[in-house]
Amino acid sequence: MRKRAAAVCGTAVIVAGTLTAGHADAGPRGGTAVAPAPAAAVAKPAWKECATTAYPRLQCASLKVPLDHAHPRGKQITLALTRVPHTAKTFQGPLLVNPGGPGGSGRNLAGFVASSLPKAVAAQYDVIGFDPRGVGRSRPALDCKPGFFDPVRPDSVPSTPALARTNLQRVRSFAAACGAKYADILPYINTVAAVRDMDAIRQAVGAQRINYFGYSYGTYLGAVYAKLFPERVRRLVLDSIVDPTGVWYEDNLSQDVAFNDRHRALMAWIARYDTTYRLGTDPEKIEATWYAMRGALAKKPADGTVGASELEDTFVPGGYYNGYWPHLAEAFAAYVNDKNAEPLVEAYRNFAAIGASGDNGYSVYTAVQCRDASWPRAWKRWERDTWEVYQKAPLMAWSNTWYNAACASWPTAPRQPVNVANGKLPPVLLFQATDDAATPYEGGATMHRMLAHSSLVVEEGGGNHGITLSGNTCLDRYLSDYLSEGTVPRGHGEVDAVCRKLPDPKPLTSKAAATTARGSTLHGLLGRG
């Protein structure tokens, strides 16, 4: 059950570490010096300019790392890196950033973070993004079955035995294709291997310790790094936090309920603007109209493109970020009121259509999740659990099951999840929205309990996924203070500080204004999960 944050009174502030001009490795107060990095030879990245219009100071490089870190002289793979270099005299070292997924590309996130932080803060860091192994411009890049999500897919809800067989065969064929194409790679696509790659980046840039900022799955990646290398963590920021005790089957079941709640929040928002959308003022009736639309699309896909499964894909991003609500509401209303499917098809193309990069991201997502932990192998277990969730949270219960069901027949044996409980870290800063669907609130509360020196900042009533650097000045102040001075809040309850959520969006008055917000940019960079 998700908990809501209690108000915090008398918040104190403590300092995560001392700062020194020109040197990033001063230890935390009362701590001991960090042991020198291993003497293994790691080539320094050869940074080259790769500026974009949005990120004019971006640099790019590549780094060779072992496919199997247990055999460092064996087969090598390549990681794609980006950097926005520091410019201030006070240099606080590398700040590695990750957008989640697993399978999300982090190269552009470096530019986004560097440009979104206050200039005086960003100037103190080398902000480093990277495509994790298998992702994007790292090599090899996985693509198990190109076009796997091409429309129109079978209805996700297996209302007949034939639909159940079709969907099950579909995901089994994906697992088989991955095993056939990447048999020698899949054992090494997992969180622990990605963490060891991060440590190779640390060595390559010559740092004794790293600073780290991760969203979504990136919070688990950061927590695992901190578990394996606690003495190499200087500052650690985790935003929208994975429940580390539910990796990964249970976490996905929790998502189903939370996304259904956010979908109903969208229906309630539409009801408040009946004069705009003309869908009524009763959220339950609007929801029933949405499911009627789904049923119609299952029989006759819009433009031969948006069937029932594609409709789910289109509206699930609204659970990640309410900035998409006005666009989704317009498409919904046009289909129902005007019999015009064109805005719905456009919304699908903008928010849900998957091309080659999406195929790659999903391939890595599946490879990591299936390898990271044990999944039920008996299909009856998946069926029972999904139908049980579906009865109370139908929006994406079956869609999410099929998204992950390749793990029931994955060709590589699973590892054991990492217990991230940790009492060896300097102060850590956590951010969590109470109504986050992708990483429900309990994940943040659990991580807070497991990391002994962490502080939890909560966005009360917020439902977006990825909440810092999205326009909430209260949250961003805590982030900036931590990265600049090492200070974290300390409260007297289960959370250490509470910020108000940002207001919900208004109906569109200018599409240009609605789509250029910083929050939209961030959510375009974050990986699913």
DOSE-500724 format. One record per residue (C-alpha): y negated, z, x. Coordinates in steps of 0.05 Angstrom, whole numbers, plus 32768, in hexadecimal, padded with zeros to 4 digits. Example, Ala and Ser with C-alpha at 12.3 -4.5 7.8 and 13.67 -1.06 7.14 Angstrom:
<nodes>
<node <805A,809C,80F6>>
<node <8015,808F,8111>>
</nodes>
This chain:
<nodes>
<node <8000,8000,8000>>
<node <7FBC,7FEE,8019>>
<node <7F8B,8027,8025>>
<node <7F41,8025,801B>>
<node <7F13,8040,8050>>
<node <7EF4,8084,8046>>
<node <7EAA,808E,8056>>
<node <7E9E,80A9,809B>>
<node <7E69,80DD,80A8>>
<node <7E4E,80F6,80E9>>
<node <7E68,80BB,8112>>
<node <7E67,80C9,815D>>
<node <7E66,8096,8195>>
<node <7E8E,8097,81D5>>
<node <7E8D,8069,8210>>
<node <7EC8,803D,8223>>
<node <7EB5,8034,826C>>
<node <7E7E,8034,829F>>
<node <7E59,7FF5,82B1>>
<node <7E48,7FDE,82F6>>
<node <7E1B,7FA5,8309>>
<node <7E43,7F6B,8323>>
<node <7E88,7F8B,831D>>
<node <7EB6,7F8E,82E0>>
<node <7EEB,7FBE,82F6>>
<node <7ECC,8003,82F4>>
<node <7EFF,8032,82D5>>
<node <7EF6,8059,8294>>
<node <7ED9,809E,829C>>
<node <7F0D,80CE,82B5>>
<node <7F3D,8094,82C1>>
<node <7F5F,807C,82FF>>
<node <7F54,803C,8324>>
<node <7F7B,7FFF,830D>>
<node <7FB3,7FEB,833C>>
<node <7FA7,7FA9,8361>>
<node <7FC2,7F6A,8341>>
<node <8005,7F52,835C>>
<node <8001,7F27,839A>>
<node <8022,7EEB,8378>>
<node <7FFC,7EAB,8388>>
<node <7FD6,7E91,834C>>
<node <7FA9,7E55,8353>>
<node <7F61,7E60,833D>>
<node <7F4D,7E34,8303>>
<node <7F22,7DF8,8316>>
<node <7EEC,7DFC,82E1>>
<node <7ECB,7DBC,82CB>>
<node <7E94,7DAF,8299>>
<node <7EAD,7D9D,8254>>
<node <7E6F,7DAB,822A>>
<node <7E6B,7D9C,81E1>>
<node <7E2E,7D98,81B4>>
<node <7E3E,7DDC,8197>>
<node <7E52,7DFC,81DA>>
<node <7E29,7DDC,8211>>
<node <7E3F,7E0D,8248>>
<node <7E8A,7E06,823D>>
<node <7EB6,7DFB,8279>>
<node <7F00,7DE6,8279>>
<node <7F3A,7DF1,82A8>>
<node <7F86,7DF4,82A9>>
<node <7FB6,7E26,82C6>>
<node <7FFF,7E1F,82DA>>
<node <802C,7E59,82C4>>
<node <8078,7E62,82C5>>
<node <809D,7E4E,8287>>
<node <80C8,7E8B,8294>>
<node <80A0,7EC3,82B4>>
<node <80E0,7EE3,82CC>>
<node <80E8,7EA5,82FA>>
<node <80A1,7E98,8314>>
<node <80B8,7E60,8342>>
<node <80DC,7E3B,830A>>
<node <80C2,7E07,82D9>>
<node <8076,7E0A,82CF>>
<node <804E,7DFD,8290>>
<node <8003,7DF4,8289>>
<node <7FD0,7E1D,8262>>
<node <7F8E,7DFE,824C>>
<node <7F52,7E2D,8259>>
<node <7F09,7E2D,8248>>
<node <7ED0,7E59,8261>>
<node <7E88,7E69,8254>>
<node <7E73,7E8A,8296>>
<node <7E49,7EC8,829C>>
<node <7E00,7EC2,82B0>>
<node <7DE9,7F0B,82B4>>
<node <7DE7,7F35,82F4>>
<node <7E12,7F68,82D0>>
<node <7E56,7F48,82CE>>
<node <7E8B,7F6A,82A3>>
<node <7EC3,7F3A,82B3>>
<node <7EED,7F0A,828A>>
<node <7EEE,7F10,823E>>
<node <7F2D,7EED,8225>>
<node <7F2A,7ED7,81DD>>
<node <7F60,7EC2,81AC>>
<node <7F5A,7EA8,8164>>
<node <7FA0,7EBB,814B>>
<node <7FD6,7E91,812B>>
<node <8003,7E95,8151>>
<node <7FF5,7E4D,8162>>
<node <7FAA,7E4F,815F>>
<node <7F82,7E2A,8194>>
<node <7F52,7E58,81B8>>
<node <7F2A,7E26,81E1>>
<node <7EEF,7E1F,81B2>>
<node <7EF0,7E6A,81A2>>
<node <7ED3,7E78,81E6>>
<node <7E95,7E4F,81D6>>
<node <7E90,7E6E,8191>>
<node <7E94,7EB6,81AA>>
<node <7E64,7EAA,81E3>>
<node <7E31,7E8A,81B5>>
<node <7E39,7EBD,817D>>
<node <7E33,7EFD,81A5>>
<node <7DEC,7F14,81B7>>
<node <7DD7,7EEB,81F4>>
<node <7DCE,7F29,821F>>
<node <7E16,7F3F,8210>>
<node <7E37,7EFB,8218>>
<node <7E13,7EF1,825A>>
<node <7E3A,7F2A,8279>>
<node <7E7E,7F0A,826F>>
<node <7EA6,7ECE,8282>>
<node <7EBE,7EBE,823B>>
<node <7F02,7E9D,8243>>
<node <7F28,7E78,820D>>
<node <7F6E,7E5C,8214>>
<node <7FA2,7E34,81F0>>
<node <7FE1,7E60,81F3>>
<node <8021,7E41,820C>>
<node <8037,7E08,81DF>>
<node <7FF3,7E02,81BD>>
<node <7FBE,7DCB,81BC>>
<node <7FAE,7DB0,8201>>
<node <7FDF,7DDE,8224>>
<node <801D,7DB9,823C>>
<node <8050,7DB0,8222>>
<node <8032,7DB3,81DB>>
<node <8065,7DBD,81A4>>
<node <806B,7D90,8167>>
<node <80B0,7D9A,8149>>
<node <80AB,7D6B,810E>>
<node <806B,7D41,8108>>
<node <8053,7D3A,80C1>>
<node <807B,7D76,80A8>>
<node <8042,7D88,8078>>
<node <8031,7D42,8060>>
<node <8026,7D3F,8015>>
<node <8044,7D41,7FE3>>
<node <8075,7D79,7FF4>>
<node <80A7,7D97,7FC3>>
<node <808D,7DCD,7F94>>
<node <8091,7E0E,7FBB>>
<node <80AB,7E36,7F80>>
<node <80F6,7E27,7F7C>>
<node <80FA,7E27,7F31>>
<node <813A,7DFD,7F32>>
<node <8177,7E00,7F61>>
<node <8165,7DB9,7F78>>
<node <811F,7DCF,7F8E>>
<node <813C,7E0B,7FB2>>
<node <816D,7DDE,7FD8>>
<node <8137,7DAB,7FE9>>
<node <8107,7DDF,8005>>
<node <813E,7E03,802B>>
<node <8157,7DC3,804A>>
<node <8110,7DB1,805D>>
<node <8104,7DF1,8085>>
<node <8149,7DEE,80A4>>
<node <813B,7DA7,80BC>>
<node <80FB,7DC0,80DD>>
<node <8121,7DF7,8103>>
<node <8155,7DC4,8118>>
<node <811F,7D93,8130>>
<node <80FF,7DCA,815A>>
<node <8142,7DDB,8179>>
<node <8151,7D93,8189>>
<node <810D,7D83,81A8>>
<node <80FE,7DC4,81CC>>
<node <8140,7DE8,81DC>>
<node <8128,7DF9,8222>>
<node <80E3,7E0F,820C>>
<node <80ED,7E39,81CD>>
<node <810A,7E77,81F0>>
<node <80C7,7E7D,8214>>
<node <8098,7E74,81DA>>
<node <808A,7EBB,81C4>>
<node <8055,7EF1,81C7>>
<node <806E,7F13,8206>>
<node <806E,7ED1,822C>>
<node <8027,7EC3,8213>>
<node <8012,7F09,822A>>
<node <802D,7EFB,8270>>
<node <8005,7EBA,826F>>
<node <7FC7,7EE3,8260>>
<node <7FD5,7F0D,829D>>
<node <7FDD,7ECE,82C6>>
<node <7F97,7EBA,82AE>>
<node <7F7E,7EFF,82C4>>
<node <7F9B,7EF4,830A>>
<node <7F81,7EAD,830E>>
<node <7F39,7EC2,8300>>
<node <7F3E,7EFB,8332>>
<node <7F35,7F36,8303>>
<node <7F59,7F78,8309>>
<node <7F4F,7F84,82BE>>
<node <7F3E,7F5A,8282>>
<node <7F14,7F63,8244>>
<node <7F35,7F46,8205>>
<node <7F1D,7F33,81C0>>
<node <7F51,7F1B,818E>>
<node <7F52,7F09,8144>>
<node <7F8E,7F0B,8114>>
<node <7FCF,7EFF,813A>>
<node <7FA3,7F05,8178>>
<node <7FA0,7F4F,8169>>
<node <7FEB,7F55,8173>>
<node <7FE7,7F2A,81B1>>
<node <7FB1,7F59,81CD>>
<node <7FD8,7F97,81BA>>
<node <8017,7F7D,81DC>>
<node <7FEE,7F6C,821B>>
<node <7FD3,7FB3,821A>>
<node <801A,7FCF,8213>>
<node <8035,7FA7,824D>>
<node <7FF8,7FAD,827A>>
<node <7FCF,7FEB,8264>>
<node <7FB0,7FF4,82A8>>
<node <7F95,7FAD,82A5>>
<node <7F6D,7FB7,8264>>
<node <7F23,7FC5,826B>>
<node <7F0B,7FB9,8223>>
<node <7F33,7FA4,81E7>>
<node <7F18,7F8B,81A4>>
<node <7F48,7F7D,816A>>
<node <7F2D,7F5D,812A>>
<node <7F56,7F55,80EA>>
<node <7F94,7F79,8101>>
<node <7FDD,7F67,80FB>>
<node <800A,7FA1,80E6>>
<node <8033,7FA8,8126>>
<node <806B,7FCC,8101>>
<node <8078,7F92,80D2>>
<node <8083,7F5A,8105>>
<node <808E,7F29,80E5>>
<node <80B7,7F27,80A4>>
<node <8099,7F64,8083>>
<node <8052,7F4F,8097>>
<node <805B,7F0E,8071>>
<node <8073,7F31,8032>>
<node <8035,7F5D,8035>>
<node <800A,7F1F,803C>>
<node <8025,7F03,7FFA>>
<node <800A,7F3D,7FD2>>
<node <7FC7,7F3F,7FF7>>
<node <7FBA,7EF4,7FEF>>
<node <7FC9,7EF9,7FA5>>
<node <7F95,7F30,7F9F>>
<node <7F61,7F04,7FC3>>
<node <7F72,7ECA,7F95>>
<node <7F63,7EF6,7F5A>>
<node <7F22,7F0B,7F7B>>
<node <7F10,7EC1,7F7C>>
<node <7F21,7EBB,7F32>>
<node <7EF3,7EF7,7F24>>
<node <7EBC,7ED7,7F4D>>
<node <7EC2,7E96,7F26>>
<node <7EBE,7EBE,7EE5>>
<node <7E7B,7ED9,7EFA>>
<node <7E5F,7E93,7EFF>>
<node <7E77,7E75,7EBE>>
<node <7E34,7E51,7EB5>>
<node <7E44,7E2A,7EF4>>
<node <7E8F,7E1F,7EF0>>
<node <7E9B,7E22,7EA4>>
<node <7EE0,7E40,7EAD>>
<node <7ED4,7E7F,7E84>>
<node <7EC2,7EC7,7E90>>
<node <7F07,7EE6,7E8F>>
<node <7F28,7EE6,7ED5>>
<node <7F6E,7EEA,7EB8>>
<node <7F63,7EAD,7E8C>>
<node <7F44,7E88,7EC7>>
<node <7F81,7E99,7EF0>>
<node <7FAE,7E7F,7EB8>>
<node <7F85,7E3E,7EB9>>
<node <7F90,7E39,7F04>>
<node <7FDC,7E3F,7EFB>>
<node <7FD9,7E0B,7EC4>>
<node <7FB6,7DDE,7EF6>>
<node <7FEE,7DEC,7F27>>
<node <8022,7DD9,7EF3>>
<node <7FFE,7D98,7EE3>>
<node <7FFA,7D86,7F2D>>
<node <8044,7D95,7F37>>
<node <8052,7D5E,7F04>>
<node <801B,7D2E,7F19>>
<node <7FFC,7D39,7F5E>>
<node <7FB2,7D29,7F63>>
<node <7FA7,7CE7,7F86>>
<node <7FF0,7CE9,7F9B>>
<node <7FDA,7D1E,7FCC>>
<node <7FD0,7D63,7FAD>>
<node <800E,7D7E,7F8B>>
<node <801E,7DC7,7F7C>>
<node <802D,7DD9,7FC5>>
<node <7FEE,7DB6,7FDE>>
<node <7FC5,7DDB,7FA9>>
<node <7FDF,7E1D,7FC5>>
<node <7FCE,7E06,800B>>
<node <7F87,7DF5,7FF4>>
<node <7F79,7E38,7FD4>>
<node <7F9A,7E66,8007>>
<node <7F5F,7E5D,8038>>
<node <7F34,7E7E,8003>>
<node <7F5D,7EBC,8011>>
<node <7F48,7EB9,805A>>
<node <7EFE,7EAD,804E>>
<node <7ED4,7EB2,800F>>
<node <7EA2,7E7F,802A>>
<node <7ED3,7E4B,8010>>
<node <7ED0,7E66,7FC8>>
<node <7E97,7E3A,7FAF>>
<node <7EBA,7DFB,7FC7>>
<node <7EFC,7E10,7FA9>>
<node <7EDB,7E23,7F67>>
<node <7EB8,7DE0,7F62>>
<node <7EF9,7DBB,7F6D>>
<node <7F1E,7DE6,7F3B>>
<node <7EE7,7DDD,7F06>>
<node <7EE3,7D91,7F11>>
<node <7F2E,7D8A,7F06>>
<node <7F30,7DB5,7EC8>>
<node <7EEE,7DA4,7EA6>>
<node <7EE2,7D5C,7EBB>>
<node <7F29,7D43,7EC9>>
<node <7F0E,7D31,7F0E>>
<node <7F3F,7D3D,7F46>>
<node <7F14,7D21,7F7D>>
<node <7EF4,7D64,7F92>>
<node <7F39,7D84,7F93>>
<node <7F54,7D4E,7FC1>>
<node <7F16,7D56,7FED>>
<node <7F20,7DA2,7FF0>>
<node <7F69,7D97,8004>>
<node <7F53,7D68,803C>>
<node <7F1E,7D99,8054>>
<node <7F45,7DDA,8050>>
<node <7F8F,7DCB,8051>>
<node <7FA3,7D86,806A>>
<node <7FCB,7D8C,80AB>>
<node <7FC8,7D58,80E2>>
<node <7FE5,7D57,8128>>
<node <7FC1,7D96,813F>>
<node <7FDA,7DBB,8101>>
<node <8021,7DA2,810D>>
<node <801B,7DBE,8154>>
<node <7FFF,7E00,813B>>
<node <8036,7E09,8108>>
<node <806B,7DF8,813B>>
<node <8052,7E2E,816A>>
<node <8047,7E5F,8131>>
<node <8090,7E58,811C>>
<node <80AA,7E5A,8163>>
<node <8085,7E9A,8173>>
<node <8094,7EBE,8132>>
<node <80DD,7EAB,8131>>
<node <80E7,7EC1,817A>>
<node <80BD,7F00,8177>>
<node <80E9,7F27,8147>>
<node <8127,7F26,811C>>
<node <8124,7F03,80D9>>
<node <8158,7F06,80A1>>
<node <818D,7ED1,80AB>>
<node <81AA,7ED7,8065>>
<node <8183,7EAB,8036>>
<node <8194,7ED9,7FFB>>
<node <8167,7F0E,801B>>
<node <812C,7EDE,801D>>
<node <8138,7EC8,7FD5>>
<node <813D,7F0F,7FBB>>
<node <80FF,7F28,7FDF>>
<node <80D5,7EEB,7FCE>>
<node <80E6,7EEB,7F84>>
<node <80D6,7F35,7F82>>
<node <8091,7F2A,7FA0>>
<node <8086,7EEB,7F76>>
<node <808B,7F14,7F35>>
<node <804B,7F39,7F47>>
<node <802A,7F0B,7F79>>
<node <803B,7EC2,7F6B>>
<node <8003,7E9E,7F8F>>
<node <8025,7E93,7FD3>>
<node <8066,7EBB,7FD1>>
<node <8092,7E7D,7FD5>>
<node <8060,7E54,7FFD>>
<node <805F,7E8A,8032>>
<node <80AB,7E91,8031>>
<node <80B4,7E47,803F>>
<node <807E,7E4A,8075>>
<node <80A9,7E7D,809A>>
<node <80F0,7E6D,8083>>
<node <8101,7E43,80C0>>
<node <810C,7E87,80E1>>
<node <814A,7E91,80B7>>
<node <816D,7E5A,80DF>>
<node <8144,7E5A,811F>>
<node <816B,7E40,815B>>
<node <8152,7E75,818D>>
<node <8169,7EBD,818A>>
<node <8132,7EF0,8179>>
<node <8114,7F24,81A8>>
<node <8104,7F6B,8193>>
<node <80BC,7F77,817C>>
<node <808F,7F9D,81AC>>
<node <807D,7FE4,819A>>
<node <8033,7FE2,81A8>>
<node <8027,802E,81A3>>
<node <7FFB,803E,81DE>>
<node <7FD9,807C,81FA>>
<node <7FC5,805E,823D>>
<node <7F89,8034,8229>>
<node <7F3E,803E,822F>>
<node <7F19,8040,81EC>>
<node <7F2C,8004,81C0>>
<node <7F03,7FE7,8186>>
<node <7F25,7FD1,8146>>
<node <7F07,7FAB,810A>>
<node <7F27,7FA5,80C5>>
<node <7F11,7F91,807F>>
<node <7F2F,7FB9,8047>>
<node <7F42,7F7C,801D>>
<node <7F59,7F4D,8054>>
<node <7F93,7F23,803A>>
<node <7FAF,7F05,807A>>
<node <7FB2,7F48,809E>>
<node <7FB0,7F7E,8068>>
<node <7F8A,7FBE,8075>>
<node <7FC7,7FE8,8085>>
<node <7FD0,7FBF,80C5>>
<node <7F8E,7FD7,80DF>>
<node <7F9C,801F,80CC>>
<node <7FE1,801C,80ED>>
<node <7FC6,7FFE,812D>>
<node <7F90,8034,812E>>
<node <7FC6,8069,812C>>
<node <7FF0,8047,8162>>
<node <7FB7,803D,8194>>
<node <7FA4,8083,81A8>>
<node <7F5D,8075,81BF>>
<node <7F49,8042,818A>>
<node <7F0E,8043,815A>>
<node <7F14,8020,8117>>
<node <7ED7,7FFF,80F7>>
<node <7EE4,7FEB,80AE>>
<node <7EC0,7FB9,8083>>
<node <7EC4,7FDB,803F>>
<node <7ED4,7FAB,8007>>
<node <7ED7,7F6F,8036>>
<node <7F0D,7F3C,802A>>
<node <7F02,7F0A,8062>>
<node <7F31,7F02,809D>>
<node <7F0B,7F04,80DF>>
<node <7ECD,7F2E,80D1>>
<node <7EA6,7F35,8112>>
<node <7E76,7EFD,8127>>
<node <7E74,7EE6,80DE>>
<node <7E2F,7EFF,80CC>>
<node <7E3C,7F49,80BE>>
<node <7E08,7F6A,80EB>>
<node <7E26,7FAF,80E3>>
<node <7E69,7F99,80FE>>
<node <7E49,7F6F,8134>>
<node <7E1F,7FAA,814C>>
<node <7E5E,7FD3,815A>>
<node <7E7D,7F97,817E>>
<node <7E3F,7F8A,81A8>>
<node <7E37,7FD4,81BB>>
<node <7E80,7FD6,81D1>>
<node <7E7E,7F97,81FA>>
<node <7E3A,7FA8,8218>>
<node <7E3F,7FF3,8224>>
<node <7E87,8006,8216>>
<node <7E74,8033,81DC>>
<node <7EA0,803D,819E>>
<node <7E94,8066,815F>>
<node <7EBC,80A5,8153>>
<node <7EC1,80BF,810B>>
<node <7EE6,80F8,80EB>>
<node <7F15,80D4,80BB>>
<node <7F47,809C,80BC>>
<node <7F0F,806C,80D0>>
<node <7ED7,8073,8101>>
<node <7EA0,8049,80E1>>
<node <7E96,8023,80A0>>
<node <7E6C,7FE5,8094>>
<node <7E5B,7FC5,8052>>
<node <7E78,7F82,8044>>
<node <7E4D,7F44,8041>>
<node <7E3A,7F2C,7FFB>>
<node <7E69,7EFA,7FDB>>
<node <7E50,7EB2,7FDD>>
<node <7E28,7E91,7FA6>>
<node <7E3A,7E4E,7F85>>
<node <7E27,7E13,7FB0>>
<node <7DE0,7DFC,7FAF>>
<node <7DE4,7DD5,7FF1>>
<node <7E26,7DC2,800F>>
<node <7E06,7DBC,8054>>
<node <7DED,7E03,8051>>
<node <7E2F,7E1D,8037>>
<node <7E59,7DFE,806D>>
<node <7E31,7E0C,80AC>>
<node <7E34,7E58,80A8>>
<node <7E4E,7E7B,80E6>>
<node <7E86,7E99,80BC>>
<node <7E9E,7E53,80AA>>
<node <7E9F,7E40,80F4>>
<node <7EC8,7E7D,8106>>
<node <7EFA,7E73,80CF>>
<node <7F03,7E2C,80E4>>
<node <7F19,7E46,8128>>
<node <7F48,7E7D,8111>>
<node <7F92,7E6E,810E>>
<node <7FBC,7E7E,80D1>>
<node <7FDC,7EC3,80D2>>
</nodes>
